[in-house]
Amino acid sequence: MKKLIFLLLSFTLSIIASRAQVAINADGSLPDNSAMLDVKSTSQGFLPPV
């Protein structure tokens, strides 16, 4: 029973920890906390898929 509780707790914590933000930039800055994807560039643009 203790193993089951430990496994469930570990699984729950790993799901919570896997929520990450991604930053695509050249200066190494961290992504904005409210963004899932943070793209920054001074010389290029962003072309979303159609």
PDB file of N, H, CA, C and O in Angstrom:
ATOM      1  N   MET A   1       0.823  -1.195   0.000  1.00  0.00           N
ATOM      2  CA  MET A   1       0.000   0.000   0.000  1.00  0.00           C
ATOM      3  C   MET A   1       0.867   1.259   0.000  1.00  0.00           C
ATOM      4  O   MET A   1       0.553   2.238  -0.677  1.00  0.00           O
ATOM      5  N   LYS A   2       1.965   1.223   0.769  1.00  0.00           N
ATOM      6  H   LYS A   2       2.220   0.428   1.319  1.00  0.00           H
ATOM      7  CA  LYS A   2       2.859   2.381   0.812  1.00  0.00           C
ATOM      8  C   LYS A   2       3.524   2.617  -0.542  1.00  0.00           C
ATOM      9  O   LYS A   2       3.747   3.760  -0.940  1.00  0.00           O
ATOM     10  N   LYS A   3       3.843   1.518  -1.252  1.00  0.00           N
ATOM     11  H   LYS A   3       3.661   0.589  -0.928  1.00  0.00           H
ATOM     12  CA  LYS A   3       4.447   1.651  -2.573  1.00  0.00           C
ATOM     13  C   LYS A   3       3.480   2.321  -3.545  1.00  0.00           C
ATOM     14  O   LYS A   3       3.888   3.156  -4.352  1.00  0.00           O
ATOM     15  N   LEU A   4       2.218   1.963  -3.472  1.00  0.00           N
ATOM     16  H   LEU A   4       1.886   1.284  -2.816  1.00  0.00           H
ATOM     17  CA  LEU A   4       1.202   2.532  -4.359  1.00  0.00           C
ATOM     18  C   LEU A   4       1.053   4.030  -4.097  1.00  0.00           C
ATOM     19  O   LEU A   4       0.997   4.825  -5.036  1.00  0.00           O
ATOM     20  N   ILE A   5       0.991   4.405  -2.848  1.00  0.00           N
ATOM     21  H   ILE A   5       1.037   3.759  -2.085  1.00  0.00           H
ATOM     22  CA  ILE A   5       0.870   5.830  -2.497  1.00  0.00           C
ATOM     23  C   ILE A   5       2.107   6.584  -2.963  1.00  0.00           C
ATOM     24  O   ILE A   5       1.994   7.689  -3.494  1.00  0.00           O
ATOM     25  N   PHE A   6       3.278   6.005  -2.771  1.00  0.00           N
ATOM     26  H   PHE A   6       3.370   5.108  -2.340  1.00  0.00           H
ATOM     27  CA  PHE A   6       4.515   6.639  -3.202  1.00  0.00           C
ATOM     28  C   PHE A   6       4.544   6.805  -4.720  1.00  0.00           C
ATOM     29  O   PHE A   6       4.935   7.860  -5.220  1.00  0.00           O
ATOM     30  N   LEU A   7       4.135   5.776  -5.452  1.00  0.00           N
ATOM     31  H   LEU A   7       3.817   4.919  -5.046  1.00  0.00           H
ATOM     32  CA  LEU A   7       4.111   5.855  -6.910  1.00  0.00           C
ATOM     33  C   LEU A   7       3.119   6.907  -7.403  1.00  0.00           C
ATOM     34  O   LEU A   7       3.430   7.665  -8.322  1.00  0.00           O
ATOM     35  N   LEU A   8       1.947   6.961  -6.811  1.00  0.00           N
ATOM     36  H   LEU A   8       1.694   6.345  -6.065  1.00  0.00           H
ATOM     37  CA  LEU A   8       0.956   7.953  -7.208  1.00  0.00           C
ATOM     38  C   LEU A   8       1.438   9.377  -6.912  1.00  0.00           C
ATOM     39  O   LEU A   8       1.253  10.283  -7.724  1.00  0.00           O
ATOM     40  N   LEU A   9       2.044   9.562  -5.766  1.00  0.00           N
ATOM     41  H   LEU A   9       2.195   8.826  -5.105  1.00  0.00           H
ATOM     42  CA  LEU A   9       2.578  10.873  -5.403  1.00  0.00           C
ATOM     43  C   LEU A   9       3.722  11.272  -6.344  1.00  0.00           C
ATOM     44  O   LEU A   9       3.791  12.421  -6.782  1.00  0.00           O
ATOM     45  N   SER A  10       4.601  10.346  -6.648  1.00  0.00           N
ATOM     46  H   SER A  10       4.545   9.413  -6.292  1.00  0.00           H
ATOM     47  CA  SER A  10       5.705  10.619  -7.572  1.00  0.00           C
ATOM     48  C   SER A  10       5.188  10.967  -8.957  1.00  0.00           C
ATOM     49  O   SER A  10       5.689  11.894  -9.594  1.00  0.00           O
ATOM     50  N   PHE A  11       4.196  10.235  -9.425  1.00  0.00           N
ATOM     51  H   PHE A  11       3.789   9.482  -8.908  1.00  0.00           H
ATOM     52  CA  PHE A  11       3.616  10.492 -10.742  1.00  0.00           C
ATOM     53  C   PHE A  11       2.955  11.867 -10.777  1.00  0.00           C
ATOM     54  O   PHE A  11       3.114  12.602 -11.752  1.00  0.00           O
ATOM     55  N   THR A  12       2.225  12.220  -9.740  1.00  0.00           N
ATOM     56  H   THR A  12       2.096  11.623  -8.948  1.00  0.00           H
ATOM     57  CA  THR A  12       1.562  13.516  -9.669  1.00  0.00           C
ATOM     58  C   THR A  12       2.583  14.655  -9.662  1.00  0.00           C
ATOM     59  O   THR A  12       2.403  15.651 -10.364  1.00  0.00           O
ATOM     60  N   LEU A  13       3.632  14.517  -8.889  1.00  0.00           N
ATOM     61  H   LEU A  13       3.778  13.708  -8.319  1.00  0.00           H
ATOM     62  CA  LEU A  13       4.662  15.547  -8.835  1.00  0.00           C
ATOM     63  C   LEU A  13       5.411  15.672 -10.155  1.00  0.00           C
ATOM     64  O   LEU A  13       5.797  16.775 -10.540  1.00  0.00           O
ATOM     65  N   SER A  14       5.624  14.563 -10.851  1.00  0.00           N
ATOM     66  H   SER A  14       5.311  13.666 -10.538  1.00  0.00           H
ATOM     67  CA  SER A  14       6.321  14.630 -12.135  1.00  0.00           C
ATOM     68  C   SER A  14       5.473  15.326 -13.189  1.00  0.00           C
ATOM     69  O   SER A  14       6.010  16.011 -14.060  1.00  0.00           O
ATOM     70  N   ILE A  15       4.156  15.159 -13.123  1.00  0.00           N
ATOM     71  H   ILE A  15       3.720  14.603 -12.416  1.00  0.00           H
ATOM     72  CA  ILE A  15       3.268  15.858 -14.056  1.00  0.00           C
ATOM     73  C   ILE A  15       3.297  17.356 -13.782  1.00  0.00           C
ATOM     74  O   ILE A  15       3.356  18.159 -14.714  1.00  0.00           O
ATOM     75  N   ILE A  16       3.258  17.729 -12.530  1.00  0.00           N
ATOM     76  H   ILE A  16       3.211  17.077 -11.773  1.00  0.00           H
ATOM     77  CA  ILE A  16       3.288  19.146 -12.162  1.00  0.00           C
ATOM     78  C   ILE A  16       4.613  19.769 -12.585  1.00  0.00           C
ATOM     79  O   ILE A  16       4.632  20.902 -13.066  1.00  0.00           O
ATOM     80  N   ALA A  17       5.705  19.061 -12.416  1.00  0.00           N
ATOM     81  H   ALA A  17       5.689  18.141 -12.025  1.00  0.00           H
ATOM     82  CA  ALA A  17       7.030  19.581 -12.752  1.00  0.00           C
ATOM     83  C   ALA A  17       7.260  19.640 -14.257  1.00  0.00           C
ATOM     84  O   ALA A  17       8.142  20.368 -14.711  1.00  0.00           O
ATOM     85  N   SER A  18       6.489  18.892 -15.040  1.00  0.00           N
ATOM     86  H   SER A  18       5.772  18.301 -14.671  1.00  0.00           H
ATOM     87  CA  SER A  18       6.719  18.851 -16.476  1.00  0.00           C
ATOM     88  C   SER A  18       6.110  20.038 -17.210  1.00  0.00           C
ATOM     89  O   SER A  18       6.338  20.187 -18.411  1.00  0.00           O
ATOM     90  N   ARG A  19       5.353  20.879 -16.537  1.00  0.00           N
ATOM     91  H   ARG A  19       5.168  20.758 -15.562  1.00  0.00           H
ATOM     92  CA  ARG A  19       4.811  22.079 -17.165  1.00  0.00           C
ATOM     93  C   ARG A  19       5.957  23.069 -17.323  1.00  0.00           C
ATOM     94  O   ARG A  19       6.479  23.597 -16.340  1.00  0.00           O
ATOM     95  N   ALA A  20       6.340  23.313 -18.566  1.00  0.00           N
ATOM     96  H   ALA A  20       5.916  22.885 -19.364  1.00  0.00           H
ATOM     97  CA  ALA A  20       7.503  24.165 -18.807  1.00  0.00           C
ATOM     98  C   ALA A  20       7.181  25.229 -19.835  1.00  0.00           C
ATOM     99  O   ALA A  20       6.259  25.087 -20.637  1.00  0.00           O
ATOM    100  N   GLN A  21       7.944  26.276 -19.795  1.00  0.00           N
ATOM    101  H   GLN A  21       8.694  26.391 -19.143  1.00  0.00           H
ATOM    102  CA  GLN A  21       7.857  27.326 -20.788  1.00  0.00           C
ATOM    103  C   GLN A  21       9.083  27.226 -21.678  1.00  0.00           C
ATOM    104  O   GLN A  21      10.146  26.784 -21.242  1.00  0.00           O
ATOM    105  N   VAL A  22       8.927  27.642 -22.931  1.00  0.00           N
ATOM    106  H   VAL A  22       8.063  28.002 -23.285  1.00  0.00           H
ATOM    107  CA  VAL A  22      10.008  27.555 -23.892  1.00  0.00           C
ATOM    108  C   VAL A  22      10.357  28.950 -24.377  1.00  0.00           C
ATOM    109  O   VAL A  22       9.472  29.735 -24.718  1.00  0.00           O
ATOM    110  N   ALA A  23      11.640  29.256 -24.408  1.00  0.00           N
ATOM    111  H   ALA A  23      12.359  28.618 -24.131  1.00  0.00           H
ATOM    112  CA  ALA A  23      12.112  30.523 -24.942  1.00  0.00           C
ATOM    113  C   ALA A  23      13.007  30.251 -26.142  1.00  0.00           C
ATOM    114  O   ALA A  23      13.935  29.446 -26.068  1.00  0.00           O
ATOM    115  N   ILE A  24      12.723  30.924 -27.239  1.00  0.00           N
ATOM    116  H   ILE A  24      11.969  31.579 -27.299  1.00  0.00           H
ATOM    117  CA  ILE A  24      13.558  30.833 -28.431  1.00  0.00           C
ATOM    118  C   ILE A  24      14.141  32.215 -28.647  1.00  0.00           C
ATOM    119  O   ILE A  24      13.445  33.134 -29.079  1.00  0.00           O
ATOM    120  N   ASN A  25      15.425  32.357 -28.342  1.00  0.00           N
ATOM    121  H   ASN A  25      15.991  31.611 -27.991  1.00  0.00           H
ATOM    122  CA  ASN A  25      16.074  33.651 -28.484  1.00  0.00           C
ATOM    123  C   ASN A  25      17.576  33.457 -28.620  1.00  0.00           C
ATOM    124  O   ASN A  25      18.097  32.360 -28.414  1.00  0.00           O
ATOM    125  N   ALA A  26      18.249  34.519 -28.963  1.00  0.00           N
ATOM    126  H   ALA A  26      17.826  35.410 -29.130  1.00  0.00           H
ATOM    127  CA  ALA A  26      19.701  34.451 -29.148  1.00  0.00           C
ATOM    128  C   ALA A  26      20.461  34.974 -27.938  1.00  0.00           C
ATOM    129  O   ALA A  26      21.665  34.750 -27.818  1.00  0.00           O
ATOM    130  N   ASP A  27      19.763  35.672 -27.034  1.00  0.00           N
ATOM    131  H   ASP A  27      18.784  35.854 -27.131  1.00  0.00           H
ATOM    132  CA  ASP A  27      20.472  36.282 -25.904  1.00  0.00           C
ATOM    133  C   ASP A  27      20.424  35.458 -24.626  1.00  0.00           C
ATOM    134  O   ASP A  27      21.015  35.855 -23.622  1.00  0.00           O
ATOM    135  N   GLY A  28      19.737  34.322 -24.637  1.00  0.00           N
ATOM    136  H   GLY A  28      19.256  34.000 -25.452  1.00  0.00           H
ATOM    137  CA  GLY A  28      19.707  33.439 -23.473  1.00  0.00           C
ATOM    138  C   GLY A  28      18.783  33.883 -22.352  1.00  0.00           C
ATOM    139  O   GLY A  28      18.878  33.364 -21.240  1.00  0.00           O
ATOM    140  N   SER A  29      17.894  34.828 -22.615  1.00  0.00           N
ATOM    141  H   SER A  29      17.816  35.250 -23.518  1.00  0.00           H
ATOM    142  CA  SER A  29      16.990  35.294 -21.565  1.00  0.00           C
ATOM    143  C   SER A  29      15.908  34.259 -21.284  1.00  0.00           C
ATOM    144  O   SER A  29      15.575  33.447 -22.146  1.00  0.00           O
ATOM    145  N   LEU A  30      15.367  34.294 -20.082  1.00  0.00           N
ATOM    146  H   LEU A  30      15.637  34.954 -19.381  1.00  0.00           H
ATOM    147  CA  LEU A  30      14.326  33.364 -19.668  1.00  0.00           C
ATOM    148  C   LEU A  30      12.988  33.758 -20.277  1.00  0.00           C
ATOM    149  O   LEU A  30      12.766  34.934 -20.562  1.00  0.00           O
ATOM    150  N   PRO A  31      12.084  32.787 -20.482  1.00  0.00           N
ATOM    151  CA  PRO A  31      10.769  33.119 -21.034  1.00  0.00           C
ATOM    152  C   PRO A  31       9.908  33.854 -20.020  1.00  0.00           C
ATOM    153  O   PRO A  31      10.121  33.743 -18.812  1.00  0.00           O
ATOM    154  N   ASP A  32       8.939  34.602 -20.517  1.00  0.00           N
ATOM    155  H   ASP A  32       8.766  34.692 -21.497  1.00  0.00           H
ATOM    156  CA  ASP A  32       7.975  35.285 -19.663  1.00  0.00           C
ATOM    157  C   ASP A  32       7.167  34.235 -18.905  1.00  0.00           C
ATOM    158  O   ASP A  32       6.813  33.205 -19.479  1.00  0.00           O
ATOM    159  N   ASN A  33       6.870  34.473 -17.634  1.00  0.00           N
ATOM    160  H   ASN A  33       7.157  35.310 -17.167  1.00  0.00           H
ATOM    161  CA  ASN A  33       6.160  33.493 -16.806  1.00  0.00           C
ATOM    162  C   ASN A  33       4.762  33.175 -17.316  1.00  0.00           C
ATOM    163  O   ASN A  33       4.262  32.075 -17.082  1.00  0.00           O
ATOM    164  N   SER A  34       4.120  34.109 -18.007  1.00  0.00           N
ATOM    165  H   SER A  34       4.526  35.003 -18.197  1.00  0.00           H
ATOM    166  CA  SER A  34       2.745  33.877 -18.453  1.00  0.00           C
ATOM    167  C   SER A  34       2.685  33.274 -19.853  1.00  0.00           C
ATOM    168  O   SER A  34       1.588  33.038 -20.361  1.00  0.00           O
ATOM    169  N   ALA A  35       3.828  33.018 -20.495  1.00  0.00           N
ATOM    170  H   ALA A  35       4.718  33.211 -20.082  1.00  0.00           H
ATOM    171  CA  ALA A  35       3.844  32.529 -21.870  1.00  0.00           C
ATOM    172  C   ALA A  35       4.211  31.053 -21.937  1.00  0.00           C
ATOM    173  O   ALA A  35       5.051  30.577 -21.173  1.00  0.00           O
ATOM    174  N   MET A  36       3.575  30.336 -22.857  1.00  0.00           N
ATOM    175  H   MET A  36       2.893  30.723 -23.478  1.00  0.00           H
ATOM    176  CA  MET A  36       3.967  28.958 -23.128  1.00  0.00           C
ATOM    177  C   MET A  36       5.147  28.934 -24.099  1.00  0.00           C
ATOM    178  O   MET A  36       6.022  28.073 -24.004  1.00  0.00           O
ATOM    179  N   LEU A  37       5.164  29.896 -25.041  1.00  0.00           N
ATOM    180  H   LEU A  37       4.453  30.596 -25.118  1.00  0.00           H
ATOM    181  CA  LEU A  37       6.232  30.015 -26.007  1.00  0.00           C
ATOM    182  C   LEU A  37       6.607  31.482 -26.115  1.00  0.00           C
ATOM    183  O   LEU A  37       5.752  32.327 -26.381  1.00  0.00           O
ATOM    184  N   ASP A  38       7.856  31.780 -25.913  1.00  0.00           N
ATOM    185  H   ASP A  38       8.550  31.094 -25.697  1.00  0.00           H
ATOM    186  CA  ASP A  38       8.344  33.157 -25.951  1.00  0.00           C
ATOM    187  C   ASP A  38       9.416  33.245 -27.033  1.00  0.00           C
ATOM    188  O   ASP A  38      10.503  32.685 -26.887  1.00  0.00           O
ATOM    189  N   VAL A  39       9.101  33.958 -28.133  1.00  0.00           N
ATOM    190  H   VAL A  39       8.218  34.413 -28.253  1.00  0.00           H
ATOM    191  CA  VAL A  39      10.026  34.100 -29.249  1.00  0.00           C
ATOM    192  C   VAL A  39      10.506  35.542 -29.283  1.00  0.00           C
ATOM    193  O   VAL A  39       9.699  36.472 -29.276  1.00  0.00           O
ATOM    194  N   LYS A  40      11.845  35.730 -29.319  1.00  0.00           N
ATOM    195  H   LYS A  40      12.500  34.974 -29.324  1.00  0.00           H
ATOM    196  CA  LYS A  40      12.412  37.072 -29.331  1.00  0.00           C
ATOM    197  C   LYS A  40      13.539  37.141 -30.346  1.00  0.00           C
ATOM    198  O   LYS A  40      14.435  36.297 -30.354  1.00  0.00           O
ATOM    199  N   SER A  41      13.486  38.161 -31.210  1.00  0.00           N
ATOM    200  H   SER A  41      12.758  38.846 -31.203  1.00  0.00           H
ATOM    201  CA  SER A  41      14.541  38.384 -32.178  1.00  0.00           C
ATOM    202  C   SER A  41      14.532  39.842 -32.601  1.00  0.00           C
ATOM    203  O   SER A  41      13.478  40.475 -32.659  1.00  0.00           O
ATOM    204  N   THR A  42      15.712  40.372 -32.898  1.00  0.00           N
ATOM    205  H   THR A  42      16.569  39.858 -32.852  1.00  0.00           H
ATOM    206  CA  THR A  42      15.804  41.746 -33.387  1.00  0.00           C
ATOM    207  C   THR A  42      16.010  41.791 -34.893  1.00  0.00           C
ATOM    208  O   THR A  42      15.892  42.855 -35.501  1.00  0.00           O
ATOM    209  N   SER A  43      16.318  40.640 -35.508  1.00  0.00           N
ATOM    210  H   SER A  43      16.414  39.776 -35.014  1.00  0.00           H
ATOM    211  CA  SER A  43      16.613  40.640 -36.940  1.00  0.00           C
ATOM    212  C   SER A  43      15.699  39.745 -37.769  1.00  0.00           C
ATOM    213  O   SER A  43      15.726  39.825 -38.998  1.00  0.00           O
ATOM    214  N   GLN A  44      14.889  38.893 -37.136  1.00  0.00           N
ATOM    215  H   GLN A  44      14.867  38.828 -36.138  1.00  0.00           H
ATOM    216  CA  GLN A  44      14.039  37.968 -37.878  1.00  0.00           C
ATOM    217  C   GLN A  44      12.629  38.005 -37.295  1.00  0.00           C
ATOM    218  O   GLN A  44      12.420  38.471 -36.175  1.00  0.00           O
ATOM    219  N   GLY A  45      11.668  37.508 -38.070  1.00  0.00           N
ATOM    220  H   GLY A  45      11.838  37.129 -38.980  1.00  0.00           H
ATOM    221  CA  GLY A  45      10.281  37.468 -37.639  1.00  0.00           C
ATOM    222  C   GLY A  45       9.810  36.057 -37.367  1.00  0.00           C
ATOM    223  O   GLY A  45      10.592  35.108 -37.410  1.00  0.00           O
ATOM    224  N   PHE A  46       8.535  35.928 -37.089  1.00  0.00           N
ATOM    225  H   PHE A  46       7.899  36.699 -37.054  1.00  0.00           H
ATOM    226  CA  PHE A  46       7.906  34.637 -36.790  1.00  0.00           C
ATOM    227  C   PHE A  46       6.888  34.347 -37.876  1.00  0.00           C
ATOM    228  O   PHE A  46       6.026  35.182 -38.152  1.00  0.00           O
ATOM    229  N   LEU A  47       6.970  33.180 -38.497  1.00  0.00           N
ATOM    230  H   LEU A  47       7.670  32.501 -38.274  1.00  0.00           H
ATOM    231  CA  LEU A  47       6.059  32.778 -39.554  1.00  0.00           C
ATOM    232  C   LEU A  47       5.233  31.591 -39.044  1.00  0.00           C
ATOM    233  O   LEU A  47       5.724  30.463 -39.025  1.00  0.00           O
ATOM    234  N   PRO A  48       3.979  31.837 -38.630  1.00  0.00           N
ATOM    235  CA  PRO A  48       3.151  30.732 -38.119  1.00  0.00           C
ATOM    236  C   PRO A  48       2.693  29.837 -39.273  1.00  0.00           C
ATOM    237  O   PRO A  48       2.561  30.311 -40.402  1.00  0.00           O
ATOM    238  N   PRO A  49       2.451  28.570 -39.010  1.00  0.00           N
ATOM    239  CA  PRO A  49       1.952  27.680 -40.067  1.00  0.00           C
ATOM    240  C   PRO A  49       0.528  28.053 -40.469  1.00  0.00           C
ATOM    241  O   PRO A  49      -0.257  28.542 -39.656  1.00  0.00           O
ATOM    242  N   VAL A  50       0.216  27.813 -41.727  1.00  0.00           N
ATOM    243  H   VAL A  50       0.854  27.416 -42.387  1.00  0.00           H
ATOM    244  CA  VAL A  50      -1.116  28.168 -42.237  1.00  0.00           C
ATOM    245  C   VAL A  50      -2.050  27.004 -42.096  1.00  0.00           C
ATOM    246  O   VAL A  50      -3.219  27.102 -42.469  1.00  0.00           O
TER     247      VAL A  50
END
